[in-house]
Amino acid sequence: MSVARVTEISATSTTGFEDAVRVGIKRASETLRGVRSAWVKEQQVRVEDGGVIEYQVNMMVTFVLDD
């Protein structure tokens, strides 16, 4: 039997939402062991001079706790 925990993280990218998800998962995996899934809770963009300059995702990341 395993026990998991969920933590919320935020990640950004200048190229798109998918890249922001990749960046967030990669970074979370460097700190957390046993990352199993992520759920994108929110997406937003930062706009400057009428154009999108940054994409942000807030994610709920699930990881399995060590025995």
N, C-alpha and C positions, 0 to 999 in steps of 0.2 A: 504494500500500500504506500502511496506517496502523498505528500502534502505540498500544495502550491501556494504561492503568494502572488499578488497582483500589485504592480506599482505604476504610477502615471509618470510619463516622461514627455518632453517637448523637444522637437527637432526641426531644424530649418535647412533650406536649400535655396540656391538661386536658380536652379534649373527646373524644379517641379515637385509635385507632391510625392510621386513614387520615389524620387531621389531622397526626399526628406525622410520617408519611411526607412529606406535602406540605411541612411546615416544614423537614424535613431536606433535601429536594431543592432547595427554594427557596434555602436558605442555602448549600448546596454550589455551586449555580449562580452565586452571587454571587462566589465565590472561585475556582472551577475553570472553565476553558473547556472546551467540548466534552463536557459530561456527556451520556452516551448511555443509561444504564440504572442500575437499582438493584435489589438483591436483599435482601429483609428476612431477616436472619439470625436475629434473636431479637426477641421481644416480651415485655414485662413491665409490671406495674402496680405503683404505689405505693399502699398502703392505709393509711387512717387512720380510726380509730373505726368499723371495719367497712365502710367505703365506699371506692371507688376515687377517688383524688384526682389521679392523674397516670398517663398512658400513655407508655411509652418503647419505641422501636424502635432496634435496632442494624442498620445497613444497610451493604452492600458497594456502593459507588458506582463505576461504570466511566466513565472519561472518556478521550477521544482526545488523545494528545500532539500538540503543534504540530510541524510539519515543520521 
